[in-house]
Amino acid sequence: MAYILRTQAGTFTIEPDEADWDIVKLCIGGLKLGSFETAEGAAGAVTKRETGWADWDRANEGACPSCLADWEEC
């Protein structure tokens, strides 16, 4: 299962991590930001603005998803 979220800072994706199929990776524009045990954990990092992507993490404006349900499933 994969998820996508379009923001002003870029397009985030959550998808299976090819290095370990038991975890997921969080990416923006194809750049891997980190690995998480669950898609919910990856989405939580975006919600908390703790992704490692400065343009998103430092932003105070723009819509911020409250949970994985706010992401588009693909």
Summary of the structure (lengths in Angstrom):
residues: 74
radius of gyration: 11.1
end to end distance: 6.9
largest distance: 34.3
contacts: 203
relative contact order: 0.26
helix: 22%
strand: 41%
